[in-house]
Amino acid sequence: MSTHDLYSKPVDKSTWDVPMAGDARFTWEYDNGRQHLLDLYQKGKDKQWDSAARIDWSLEVDPYNVLGTPDQAMAIYGTKYWDRMSEQNLRDIRQHLASWQFSQFLHGEQGAMIVAARIVESAPDLDAKFYSATQTMDEARHAETFSRFLHEKVGMVYPINTKLQGLLNDTLTDSRWDMPYLGMQVLIEGLALAAFGVARDITKKPLPKQILAYVMQDEARHVAFGRMALRDHYKQLSPAELREREDFVIEGCYLMRDRIRGFEIWNNFGIDSLEMKKITDESPYMKMYQSFLFSRIVPCVKDIGLWGERIQRAYDDMGVLDMSRQDLDALMKQDEDIAEKLDADRFAAEEAERKAEVDAVIAAEAALS
C-alpha cells in the first residue's frame, strides 16, 4: 500500500526539495585523527544491526493502544473536550497520537540520514567524515524501522510537523559546516532521544519497547559525536560567532517546544490550535513531558560551550533551565545498557523456551519406551 493512502490528511507532494548550501570538502590529511572520534567510529562499526533480524516483528500491536499510555497523558484529559468524547473518539485519538508521534520520529530520522550524509560531505576532518558515514547507515535503519512499524502495526501516517520541517530547513540551508551538527546532533537528535526515552520507559508493549531501545542505543553515540566535534570547534570561535550559534539554538529550541504540542492532531478532532495552546500550557503532564524532552538538549548545549546569559534566560522562560544539571554521560550509558539488557532477557527467554521444548520431547520419548 502506498504511504499516501495512509496519511491522516492528503499530502500534495511526494518530495520536499531543499536547496544545497555550503561546500563539499575533501581533506588530504589521512592521519589517524582524534582518538575520541576514532573510538566512536569503531563503536559505530561494531554496533551495526539488522532491523529485520534483531526486532521481533511477529509481535502484535493494538493500533488503538500502541504504547499503553495512561489517559492522563492526553493533553485534553480532565477538560470539557474530554467529557465530550465518545469511547470510539478516544480510541481514534489514541491511534492518532501514536501515529503522529512515530511519524515525526520517521520524518526526523530521514532528516537525520540526510544531515549525516551532509556532514560526510562538509566536515573538514576525516575522522568526522568516517563517523558520519556510520551514522548515515544508522539513520537509514531507523527510518526503515519506523516506516515498517507505521505501515504494518499502526496503519496511519502523519505529515511532517511544520516546526520540525522549519528546523530541518534552517539546518540544511546554512552554509557553515558546523550548523548541521548543531541543528541535528544537538537539537533534533537531542529532543528525539529524550522523546524515545519517555516512550520506552512508559510502555510495557514489547514491540515498541524493542524498537525504541535499539534506536536509542545508536542515538546515544550520535549525540556524543556532536558534543565532541562541536566542543573542539567552538573553543576557536569569536564571541560574535558564538552569539550567532546561540541565536540559532534559542530559535531552534522554541521550534522544538512548539513541535511537541501536536496541534495538528487536535485540529482533526475539532479543537483549534489557540485553544490547544492554552490547554497544553496548563496541562501538568505536558509541562512535565516538556521538561523531560529537554533533558538531553540543555546539558549538551552547556557542554559544547554555548552557555551565555541569553540562552540561560530562554531556558528559564521554557522552564527547563534545571535540566543543565543532568549527567549526559550517565544518561547515554543507561540508554546503551537498557538495549543490551533487553537483548539478554529476550535471548535467555528464547533459550529457556527451546530447552523446555527439548525436555518435553525427551520426556515423551521416555514415556513411550
MARZARO-82548 format. One record per residue (C-alpha): residue in three letters; x, y, z. Coordinates in steps of 0.2 Angstrom, whole numbers, padded with zeros to 4 digits, always signed. Layout:
! MARZARO-82548
ALAXYZ...
***
This chain:
! MARZARO-82548
MET+0000+0000+0000SER+0006+0017-0004THR+0011+0028+0011HIS+0000+0042+0003ASP-0015+0031+0006LEU-0011+0031+0025TYR-0008+0049+0028SER-0020+0057+0040LYS-0024+0071+0028PRO-0018+0072+0009VAL+0000+0076+0006ASP+0002+0087-0010LYS+0019+0082-0015SER+0030+0066-0015THR+0046+0076-0011TRP+0052+0091-0002ASP+0067+0099-0011VAL+0079+0109+0000PRO+0092+0119-0010MET+0110+0114-0006ALA+0121+0126+0003GLY+0140+0126+0008ASP+0155+0117+0001ALA+0159+0099-0001ARG+0176+0097+0007PHE+0190+0085+0003THR+0204+0083+0015TRP+0222+0077+0010GLU+0226+0074+0028TYR+0225+0055+0031ASP+0232+0054+0048ASN+0224+0044+0062GLY+0214+0060+0068ARG+0207+0062+0085GLN+0206+0047+0096HIS+0190+0050+0104LEU+0181+0052+0087LEU+0190+0036+0080ASP+0185+0026+0095LEU+0167+0032+0092TYR+0169+0027+0074GLN+0175+0010+0079LYS+0160+0008+0091GLY+0148+0013+0077LYS+0155+0000+0065ASP+0154-0014+0079LYS+0136-0009+0084GLN+0128-0011+0067TRP+0112-0022+0067ASP+0098-0028+0056SER+0081-0022+0059ALA+0073-0037+0051ALA+0083-0049+0062ARG+0085-0040+0079ILE+0067-0035+0081ASP+0053-0047+0083TRP+0040-0041+0070SER+0029-0056+0074LEU+0023-0047+0090GLU+0005-0040+0089VAL+0001-0021+0091ASP-0016-0014+0095PRO-0016+0002+0084TYR-0029+0009+0096ASN-0017+0006+0111VAL+0000+0006+0104LEU+0010+0011+0119GLY-0002+0008+0133THR+0000+0026+0139PRO-0012+0031+0153ASP-0027+0043+0149GLN-0019+0056+0160ALA-0005+0058+0147MET-0018+0066+0134ALA-0017+0084+0135ILE-0036+0086+0135TYR-0039+0074+0150GLY-0050+0082+0163THR-0056+0096+0151LYS-0073+0099+0143TYR-0066+0091+0127TRP-0063+0075+0136ASP-0080+0075+0143ARG-0087+0077+0125MET-0078+0062+0118SER-0086+0045+0115GLU-0076+0029+0118GLN-0074+0027+0099ASN-0067+0045+0099LEU-0055+0041+0112ARG-0049+0025+0103ASP-0047+0036+0087ILE-0037+0049+0097ARG-0025+0036+0104GLN-0021+0030+0087HIS-0019+0047+0080LEU-0007+0052+0095ALA+0004+0036+0092SER+0003+0039+0073TRP+0009+0057+0075GLN+0022+0053+0087PHE+0030+0039+0077SER+0028+0048+0061GLN+0038+0063+0067PHE+0051+0050+0073LEU+0051+0044+0055HIS+0052+0061+0047GLY+0066+0066+0059GLU+0076+0050+0055GLN+0075+0053+0037GLY+0081+0071+0041ALA+0095+0064+0051MET+0100+0052+0037ILE+0101+0067+0025VAL+0110+0078+0038ALA+0123+0064+0042ALA+0127+0062+0024ARG+0129+0081+0023ILE+0141+0081+0037VAL+0151+0067+0027GLU+0152+0080+0013SER+0155+0096+0023ALA+0166+0091+0038PRO+0184+0097+0036ASP+0191+0082+0046LEU+0192+0064+0040ASP+0188+0057+0057ALA+0172+0066+0057LYS+0168+0060+0040PHE+0172+0042+0045TYR+0159+0043+0060SER+0146+0052+0050ALA+0146+0038+0037THR+0142+0025+0050GLN+0128+0037+0057THR+0121+0039+0040MET+0118+0020+0039ASP+0111+0020+0057GLU+0098+0033+0052ALA+0093+0023+0036ARG+0090+0008+0048HIS+0080+0019+0060ALA+0069+0026+0045GLU+0066+0009+0039THR+0061+0003+0056PHE+0049+0017+0060SER+0042+0016+0042ARG+0038-0003+0044PHE+0031+0000+0061LEU+0019+0013+0055HIS+0014+0003+0039GLU+0012-0014+0047LYS+0006-0010+0065VAL-0001+0007+0067GLY-0010+0009+0050MET-0009+0028+0049VAL+0005+0041+0045TYR+0005+0060+0049PRO+0014+0073+0038ILE+0029+0081+0044ASN+0026+0094+0058THR+0029+0111+0051LYS+0041+0116+0066LEU+0052+0101+0063GLN+0052+0105+0044GLY+0057+0123+0048LEU+0072+0117+0059LEU+0077+0105+0046ASN+0076+0118+0033ASP+0087+0130+0043THR+0099+0116+0047LEU+0101+0111+0029THR+0102+0128+0021ASP+0115+0135+0032SER+0132+0135+0023ARG+0143+0134+0038TRP+0149+0117+0041ASP+0146+0116+0059MET+0127+0120+0058PRO+0121+0103+0053TYR+0130+0096+0069LEU+0121+0109+0079GLY+0104+0108+0072MET+0103+0089+0070GLN+0115+0081+0083VAL+0111+0093+0097LEU+0093+0100+0094ILE+0084+0087+0084GLU+0093+0071+0089GLY+0093+0078+0107LEU+0075+0080+0108ALA+0071+0064+0099LEU+0082+0054+0111ALA+0073+0061+0126ALA+0056+0058+0117PHE+0061+0040+0113GLY+0066+0038+0132VAL+0050+0044+0139ALA+0040+0032+0127ARG+0052+0017+0130ASP+0051+0019+0149ILE+0032+0021+0150THR+0027+0007+0138LYS+0025-0011+0143LYS+0021-0016+0125PRO+0036-0027+0119LEU+0037-0022+0101PRO+0038-0003+0103LYS+0049-0005+0118GLN+0062-0016+0107ILE+0061-0003+0093LEU+0064+0012+0104ALA+0078+0004+0115TYR+0088-0002+0100VAL+0086+0015+0091MET+0092+0024+0107GLN+0107+0014+0108ASP+0113+0021+0091GLU+0107+0039+0095ALA+0117+0039+0111ARG+0133+0038+0100HIS+0126+0052+0088VAL+0124+0064+0102ALA+0141+0060+0109PHE+0148+0064+0091GLY+0140+0081+0090ARG+0146+0085+0108MET+0164+0080+0104ALA+0165+0089+0087LEU+0157+0105+0092ARG+0166+0107+0109ASP+0183+0106+0099HIS+0177+0119+0086TYR+0168+0131+0097LYS+0183+0134+0108GLN+0191+0143+0092LEU+0176+0154+0088SER+0175+0173+0092PRO+0161+0180+0104ALA+0152+0186+0088GLU+0152+0169+0080LEU+0146+0161+0096ARG+0132+0173+0098GLU+0126+0168+0081ARG+0126+0150+0086GLU+0117+0154+0102ASP+0103+0163+0092PHE+0101+0148+0081VAL+0099+0137+0097ILE+0087+0148+0105GLU+0076+0149+0090GLY+0078+0130+0087CYS+0073+0126+0105TYR+0057+0137+0104LEU+0053+0127+0087MET+0056+0111+0096ARG+0045+0116+0111ASP+0030+0121+0099ARG+0033+0105+0089ILE+0029+0093+0104ARG+0011+0101+0106GLY+0005+0092+0091PHE-0009+0104+0087GLU-0012+0095+0070ILE-0019+0080+0079TRP-0032+0090+0089ASN-0037+0100+0074ASN-0043+0083+0067PHE-0055+0082+0082GLY-0062+0099+0080ILE-0051+0108+0093ASP-0042+0124+0086SER-0024+0127+0089LEU-0026+0143+0100GLU-0037+0133+0112MET-0025+0118+0112LYS-0011+0130+0116LYS-0020+0136+0132ILE-0024+0118+0136THR-0006+0112+0134ASP+0001+0126+0143GLU-0010+0122+0158SER-0008+0103+0157PRO+0003+0096+0172TYR+0008+0081+0161MET+0013+0092+0146LYS+0024+0103+0157MET+0032+0088+0165TYR+0034+0080+0147GLN+0042+0096+0140SER+0054+0096+0154PHE+0060+0078+0151LEU+0061+0082+0132PHE+0074+0095+0135SER+0084+0084+0147ARG+0097+0080+0133ILE+0097+0096+0124VAL+0101+0108+0139PRO+0116+0100+0146CYS+0123+0096+0129VAL+0121+0115+0124LYS+0130+0119+0140ASP+0144+0106+0137ILE+0148+0112+0120GLY+0151+0130+0126LEU+0135+0139+0121TRP+0130+0145+0138GLY+0128+0164+0138GLU+0116+0173+0148ARG+0103+0174+0133ILE+0102+0155+0132GLN+0100+0153+0150ARG+0086+0166+0150ALA+0077+0157+0136TYR+0078+0140+0145ASP+0072+0148+0161ASP+0057+0155+0151MET+0054+0137+0145GLY+0055+0131+0162VAL+0069+0119+0158LEU+0085+0128+0165ASP+0087+0115+0179MET+0090+0102+0166SER+0108+0109+0164ARG+0112+0098+0179GLN+0109+0082+0170ASP+0123+0070+0168LEU+0124+0067+0150ASP+0137+0053+0151ALA+0126+0043+0163LEU+0111+0045+0153MET+0119+0039+0137LYS+0127+0024+0147GLN+0109+0020+0153ASP+0102+0020+0135GLU+0116+0008+0130ASP+0114-0004+0145ILE+0095-0005+0143ALA+0096-0011+0125GLU+0109-0024+0130LYS+0099-0030+0144LEU+0083-0031+0133ASP+0093-0042+0121ALA+0100-0053+0136ASP+0082-0055+0143ARG+0075-0060+0126PHE+0088-0072+0122ALA+0088-0080+0139ALA+0069-0082+0137GLU+0070-0090+0120GLU+0084-0102+0126ALA+0073-0107+0141GLU+0058-0110+0129ARG+0069-0121+0117LYS+0075-0131+0132ALA+0058-0133+0138GLU+0053-0140+0121VAL+0068-0152+0121ASP+0064-0158+0138ALA+0046-0161+0133VAL+0051-0171+0118ILE+0064-0182+0129ALA+0050-0185+0142ALA+0038-0190+0128GLU+0050-0202+0121ALA+0055-0209+0138ALA+0036-0212+0142LEU+0035-0222+0126SER+0050-0233+0129
***
